Structures are given as structure tokens and as C-alpha cells.
């Protein structure tokens, strides 16, 4: 209910007057609140896009209903709407006047040469296990994992039939210094036993090629 309040309070709760329209955002609303990750219901992230659009559409219909029934009261509510929008933008927004504005450093150009260098090494259909920042750029292939998957099951399905043989993974791509203790220990082990080698580092990104024995029987 608190999350519903965050979605509707910036619009002075007008969306609640048009519940049918508000239902447009219901599937995403439940997806957001039924996860174990609290950032999915934090107002500063993009997960609120669909519920917010539904709330805005419902607010328009809700205001039209109020104006139709009580025009004078609608004018007062409009003033409340402007005030609540401003307060919400300051409290939860990321504009320069907000309590938590976007840091200026986010607008600086990031060096992505390391990701490009790693992608140039990888074949178009090679199976990859990579840092999550690299995964979206490598998903044109059939199989790609977020490292340390599939060696360590992290944020992935529990069904073993969704995993390929680890010997069929041709590349590991990681951002230097970004791995947790378990993932870094795994990578060190894979390099030490020569399962992966021929590291190439560029722009804070290192790619490792599979140098272990051939994979019997394919995947």
C-alpha cells in the first residue's frame, strides 16, 4: 500500500478516482512489489515507468470526473496537484533542486574501449560468461551468462537443464576490481588451473579465453 501511495500521491491521489484506467499498471505493480529487491519499488528507478504512466492517465480521467461534478472543487484540487507534484519531485526526483539530484559525474563520457576490445575478440556465436555490464552487448548469441554463472548459480534458474557444459564456454569477460569474493576466487582458480588464459586487458576490462581440454559430446 505504501508503494501505491508513492505512485499516486504525486498526483494528489487523483488516479484512485479512475481505478479501471489505473489497472493498466497493475501487472507491473505486482512484479515490482513481489520481488526481494527493494530497488524495484524505489521511486528513483525506471521500474516505476509503467505504473506511473497508468497513474498519470488515471489522474487525467479522475480530474475530468471531479471537474464534471464540482468545478469549484476541481480548481482547488488542481492547486493541490501542483503542490504535491512539486513536493514529490523535490523528495524523490533527481533534478538539480531535488534532495538527491543526479550527480554531475554521471553525465561524463565513460571509457568503453575495454568492452569494445573484448567484443572484438569474441566470435559471433561463442558462449560467454561476462560482467553484467557487458551482457546486454553480447546477447545476440544463443547462450550468454552473467559471471560467475554457470559455475556458481547466481540470480539464475535452478533447473540444471538451463545450463551448458562449462567446457563449452569460450570466454570470460569481467570488469577489473568489480567481482565479489566468491566470483574473484572462482576466476583465480580457473586461471590458475589453466582452464582460462590468454588474458587481454584494455580500459579496465579483461577477457579470458578458454584454454582447457576439448568438450566431449558438445554441450
N, C-alpha and C positions, 0 to 999 in steps of 0.2 A: 504493500500500500504506500510505503514511503517513496518507492520508485515511481509509482503512478502519480504521486503528489509532485515529484520533481518534474515530471513530463508536463503536467497540466498547470501547475502554479505560475510559471512564467506567463501563461495566457489567462491569468486570473480565473482559472477553473472553468472557463467558458466551454472547453471541449466536452465537459461532462453533460452539457445540455444537448449534445448530439451524439449519444452513445453508439448509434448504428454506424456512423462515419468513423468514430473512434476505433471500432472493431477492425478497421483496416490494419492497424498496427499491432493487433493482438498476438498474431503468431510470433513476430519478432520480440514483442514484450515478454512473452513466456520463455523464449530462447535466451533472452538476456538475464532474466532473474533466476532461471533454473540451473545456471552454471555455478561452478565452485570458484570462478574467477571474478573478484569483485569489480574489476575494471569494466566488465560488460554492462554494469548499471551505473557507472560513473558518468556524469553529465559532460565531461570534457572529451570523451572519446566518440568515435564515429558510429559506434553501435546504436546510438540514440537516433540516427538519421531517420529511419523508417517510422518509429513511434512518434518522433517529433513532427514529421510531415503529416501523419494521420491526425495528430493533435491540432496542428495548425488548420487543417481542413475542417475538423470538427469545431474549432473555435469560430471560424467564419460562419458556419451554419448556426452555431449556438448564439452568436451575436445577432444574426439575422432574426432568430426566433425572439430574442429579447426586444429588439427594436420593433418588431411587429406587434408585440404585446404591450410594451410600455416604453415609448420613445424617450421620455424624460429619464427614466431609469437607465436606458441604454447609453445615454450620454455620460452619465455618472460612471457606469461600468467601463466605458471606453477610457475614461481618465484613470481608473484603477488598472486597466490593462496596460496602459502606457507606463504607469509607475511600476507595476510588477515585472514588466519586461526589462525595465532599466535596472531594477534591483537584482534580478536573476542574472542579467548579463554581467553585472559587477561581481556577483558572488561566485558564479560558476563559469563565466565566459573566459576567453583568453585574449581579449583585446587589450590594448595598452592601458586602459583605465580600470581593468579588472583586478581582482585581488590576486589572481595567479596568471599574469599575462604570459604570452608565448615568449620565451627567451629569444633575444635577437640572434643568438648563435645558431638557431635552427634554420635561419634564412641564408647562412653562409654555404657556399658551394662545397659539397663533400667530395673528397677524392675517391673515385670509384674505379681507378685504374687497376687496382688489385682484383676486383671482381671480373673486369673485362679480360685481364690476363689469364685468370683461372678458366673462364668460359672458353677462351681460345684453345686451351689445352684439351678440352673435353669433347669427345665425339658426339654427334647429334643424338645417338641412341644409347650412349653409355649410361649405366646405372650409377647414380651419385648419392652420397650421403654428405650433406652440407649444412653450414650455418644457416639459420632460418632467414637471414637477410638475403642469402643467395638463392634459396629455394624457389621463390617466385620467378626468377630469371632462368631457371632450369626445368620448369615444369612442362616444357614442350616434348619431353621424353616420356616414355611409358612408366618408368619407375624412378622415383626420387624420394629420398628420405631426409628428414631433419636429423643431423648428427646429435646424439650418439645412436639413434636408430640405424639399423635393426639390432645392433649388438646389445644395447640397453633399451628396453621398451619405455619410451618417454612420450607422453601425450599422443599415444597411438592406440589402435585397436588391439584387443587382447588375443584375437584369433591368429594362430600361428600361420594359417594358410595365406595371410596377407603379406607375409614376409618372403623375400627371395633368399637364396643361399648367400651367406656373407661373402663367399668366394667369387660371386658374380658382380660384386660392387667394384667398379673400376676406379672410382675417385672419391677422395675425402677433401672437402674444401671448408676451411674454417677461418674465422677472423682471429688474428693473433691476440691472445690475452683475454678472450671472451668466454672461454669454456669454464664450466664448473669443475669442482674437484674430481667427480667420478668420470666425467667426459674427458677431461685432460689426462687422467690416469689411463683410461682406455686408449686414447690416441698414442700416448707414450709407449704403451705395451705393443700396439700394432706396428709402430715404427721400430721398436727395439727387436721384435722377432721377425722383422723384415717382411711382414705381410704387406705393409705400405712403405713406399720410399720415393726417391727422386723428388724431394720437396722443391717447390718453386715458390718463392715469396716475392710479393710485389704490393706496395701500397697497404701494408698491414694485413694482407690476406695470403694464406699459404695453401697450396693444393698438393695433395699426395696421390701418387699413382699406385695402383695395386701391383705388387711385385711378388705375391705369393704363388703357390702352386696352382696349376690349372684346375678349373672347377669341373669335376666329373659329373656327367649327367645333366649338364646345363643348370638351370635354376633349381 
